[in-house]
Amino acid sequence: MALYNEMLDEFQEFQAELVGISVDGAWCHDAFARQNKLHFPLLADFEPKGAIARAYGVYDEKDGTCERALFVIDSDGIIHWSYVSPTGINPGANGILSALEDLKTKGETTAAAK
């Protein structure tokens, strides 16, 4: 999260919005965001627990947790890129930036074709 917080300007250059979502409650997110000085929203997928994670196929029913997953969703609401990180591995930001660059290129190609 700290890495993404530091890279907000780069995400915004692509006109991308960054949102964190987990099955923790809003009060946990508020404390976490304040402690880590995050400058993007953290949303609680708490009640019904894991509804969003289930919709994206990253909820672990057995443990009641969600995977550490990244999604780049285009302006039409379509998942353009996703990655589920192995437990304990920081997924970094390269995949996100590559997906955003790809979306930008697709958008420019589409605009030029019109």
C-alpha atoms as one frame of an Amber mdcrd trajectory, in Angstrom:
protein
   0.000   0.000   0.000   2.851   2.366   0.794   4.304   1.808  -2.680   0.993
   2.635  -4.355   0.630   5.697  -2.143   4.022   6.921  -3.367   3.044   6.264
  -6.983  -0.292   8.105  -6.988   1.028  10.767  -9.362   2.004   8.092 -11.893
  -1.432   6.467 -11.665  -3.107   9.863 -12.053  -1.089  10.546 -15.221  -3.155
   7.709 -16.719  -6.328   9.232 -15.227  -6.569   6.105 -13.060  -8.230   5.914
  -9.675  -6.662   3.771  -6.975  -8.927   2.060  -4.441  -8.040  -0.537  -1.821
 -10.676  -3.072  -0.796 -10.537  -5.751   1.890 -12.888  -7.735   4.090 -11.787
  -5.767   7.160 -14.183  -3.262   8.692 -14.248   0.451   7.970 -12.801   1.278
  11.406  -9.747  -0.915  10.646  -9.294   0.822   7.297  -9.554   4.247   8.869
  -6.863   3.431  11.431  -4.645   1.779   8.808  -4.986   4.713   6.392  -4.170
   7.254   9.111  -1.219   5.244  10.411   0.234   4.829   6.923  -0.762   8.298
   5.657  -2.564   6.829   2.655  -4.021   9.266   0.147  -6.490   6.937  -1.554
  -9.703   5.345  -0.291  -9.900   1.981   1.429 -13.276   0.316   1.065 -14.695
  -2.292   3.428 -16.043  -5.472   1.847 -17.374  -6.339   5.271 -21.142  -6.800
   5.159 -22.053  -9.077   3.608 -18.472 -10.171   4.186 -16.561 -10.753   0.991
 -19.354  -9.915  -1.469 -17.020  -7.926  -3.714 -14.160 -10.415  -3.363 -16.563
 -13.229  -4.294 -17.705 -11.309  -7.372 -14.079 -11.041  -8.482 -13.281 -14.662
  -7.603 -10.737 -13.894  -4.872 -12.584 -14.753  -1.650 -11.335 -17.664   0.434
 -14.442 -19.224   1.988 -12.416 -21.478   4.275 -10.410 -18.666   5.896 -12.916
 -15.822   5.458 -10.252 -13.691   3.787  -9.585 -12.357   0.328  -6.527 -12.901
  -1.800  -4.110 -10.073  -2.466  -5.380  -9.304  -5.929  -4.869  -6.415  -8.307
  -7.338  -5.367 -10.984  -7.170  -2.717 -13.683 -10.722  -1.976 -14.764 -11.367
   0.158 -17.824 -13.825   3.039 -18.073 -16.529   0.621 -19.268 -16.176  -1.455
 -16.085 -14.410  -4.332 -17.840 -11.442  -6.024 -16.187  -8.521  -5.278 -18.475
  -5.849  -6.927 -16.309  -5.693  -8.848 -13.057  -3.104 -10.537 -10.892  -3.405
 -12.616  -7.729  -0.222 -12.392  -5.707   1.087 -15.397  -3.796   0.797 -15.052
  -0.012   3.685 -13.067   1.440   4.816 -11.671  -1.919   4.531  -7.954  -2.631
   2.977  -7.724  -6.103   4.655  -4.412  -6.913   3.307  -1.964  -9.459   4.897
  -2.932 -12.776   1.896  -4.991 -13.907  -0.495  -2.171 -13.078   1.574   0.413
 -14.942   1.936  -1.870 -17.980  -1.831  -2.466 -18.048  -2.519   1.272 -17.775
  -0.069   1.971 -20.603  -1.792  -0.691 -22.704  -5.199   0.880 -22.037  -3.841
   4.293 -22.965  -2.413   2.927 -26.218  -5.697   1.165 -27.039  -7.579   4.396
 -26.373  -5.264   6.394 -28.609  -5.550   3.779 -31.372  -9.346   3.786 -31.119
  -9.470   7.595 -31.158  -7.186   7.739 -34.216  -9.348   5.197 -36.059 -12.442
   7.394 -35.634
